[in-house]
């Protein structure tokens, strides 16, 4: 499995960023970050009421329950943004994909922590979370047959 650097927290901008390399084609990575059945295999159990901007649904995590999610923006197959959480404390995470050598470079940037009750704690928690979740994505894509079957979100 490809080794990747940890997340970077920017306390001034109140963002979390992580850039990783995945030894898989961009179409396969795109499917894994936009199609609910694939997202559910590495992230939270995901249900969306459609695809594209404005699609709503939930991501369910053990110990956290169902979290509202909204597809904010899509530019296939380069970028997709999701808003998650309750409106008053929601954050937005954006996946940006680019072909890179023998695979895909994926960058996630999460913003909106200024609405958190404790921004520093939330930033630290989400930085750790993105390491865990994206490492699961790398393992899934580099060892299994996630297809590139749909158009995604």
C-alpha positions in Angstrom: 0.0 0.0 0.0 1.2 3.5 -0.8 2.5 5.4 2.2 1.2 9.0 2.3 1.9 12.0 4.5 -0.4 13.1 7.4 -3.0 15.9 7.3 -1.9 19.5 7.6 -3.9 21.8 9.9 -3.8 25.5 9.2 -5.0 27.1 12.4 -5.1 30.6 10.9 -7.2 29.6 7.9 -9.1 27.0 10.0 -8.6 24.3 7.4 -7.5 20.7 7.2 -5.7 19.5 4.1 -4.3 16.1 3.1 -2.7 15.2 -0.3 -2.1 11.6 -1.1 -1.1 9.4 -4.0 -3.2 6.4 -4.9 -1.9 3.7 -7.4 -5.2 3.6 -9.3 -6.6 5.5 -12.3 -8.5 8.7 -11.8 -11.8 7.1 -13.0 -11.5 4.5 -10.2 -10.8 7.1 -7.6 -13.6 9.3 -8.8 -16.1 6.4 -8.4 -14.8 5.8 -4.9 -15.3 9.4 -3.8 -18.7 10.1 -5.6 -20.7 6.9 -5.7 -22.5 6.1 -2.4 -22.0 2.3 -2.7 -18.2 2.9 -3.0 -18.0 5.7 -0.4 -19.8 3.3 2.0 -16.9 0.8 1.6 -14.2 3.1 3.0 -15.9 6.1 4.7 -19.4 6.2 6.3 -22.4 4.3 5.2 -23.7 6.8 2.6 -27.1 7.4 1.1 -27.8 10.1 -1.4 -31.2 11.1 -3.0 -29.6 11.7 -6.3 -26.4 12.8 -7.9 -24.9 16.2 -8.7 -25.1 19.5 -6.9 -28.0 19.7 -4.5 -28.2 15.9 -3.8 -28.9 15.3 -0.1 -28.5 12.3 2.1 -26.7 11.0 5.1 -23.4 9.4 6.1 -23.7 7.1 9.1 -20.7 6.4 11.4 -20.6 4.0 14.3 -20.8 6.0 17.5 -21.9 9.2 15.7 -25.2 8.2 14.0 -26.4 9.6 10.7 -24.9 12.9 9.7 -26.7 15.1 7.0 -24.7 15.5 3.8 -25.2 17.7 0.8 -23.4 17.6 -2.6 -22.3 21.2 -3.0 -20.4 21.2 -6.3 -19.2 18.7 -8.9 -16.7 19.0 -11.8 -16.2 15.4 -13.0 -13.7 13.8 -12.6 -11.6 16.5 -11.0 -13.5 17.9 -8.0 -16.4 17.2 -5.7 -17.5 19.1 -2.6 -19.7 17.9 0.2 -21.2 19.8 3.1 -21.8 17.7 6.2 -23.2 18.2 9.6 -25.9 20.3 11.0 -26.3 23.7 9.3 -25.1 25.8 12.2 -21.8 23.7 12.5 -21.4 22.2 9.1 -18.1 22.0 7.3 -17.3 21.5 3.6 -14.8 19.0 2.3 -13.6 19.0 -1.2 -11.8 16.2 -3.0 -9.6 17.3 -5.9 -8.2 14.6 -8.2 -5.4 14.8 -10.8 -3.6 12.1 -12.8 -0.1 11.5 -11.4 2.4 9.1 -12.8 1.0 5.6 -12.2 -2.1 6.7 -10.4 -4.0 9.6 -9.0 -3.2 12.5 -6.6 -6.1 13.2 -4.3 -6.3 16.3 -2.1 -9.0 16.8 0.5 -9.5 20.2 2.0 -12.0 20.7 4.8 -13.2 24.2 5.7 -15.8 25.9 7.9 -14.3 25.2 11.3 -15.0 28.8 12.4 -18.6 27.6 13.1 -17.3 24.8 15.5 -17.8 25.2 19.3 -14.1 24.4 19.7 -12.3 25.0 16.4 -8.9 23.8 17.6 -10.2 20.5 18.9 -12.3 19.9 15.7 -9.4 20.7 13.4 -7.2 18.2 15.3 -10.0 15.5 15.3 -10.7 15.9 11.6 -7.0 15.9 10.7 -6.7 12.5 12.5 -9.9 11.3 10.8 -8.7 12.1 7.3 -5.6 10.1 7.9 -7.6 7.1 9.0 -10.3 7.4 6.3 -8.0 8.1 3.4 -5.7 5.3 4.3 -8.7 3.0 4.1 -9.5 4.5 0.6 -5.9 3.8 -0.5 -6.0 0.2 0.8 -9.4 -0.4 -0.9 -8.4 1.0 -4.3 -5.0 -0.6 -4.3 -6.2 -4.1 -3.4 -9.7 -4.4 -4.8 -11.8 -4.0 -7.9 -13.8 -0.8 -7.3 -15.2 -0.1 -10.7 -15.5 3.0 -12.7 -19.1 2.3 -13.6 -21.1 5.5 -13.0 -20.9 9.2 -13.5 -20.8 9.8 -9.8 -22.2 12.7 -7.8 
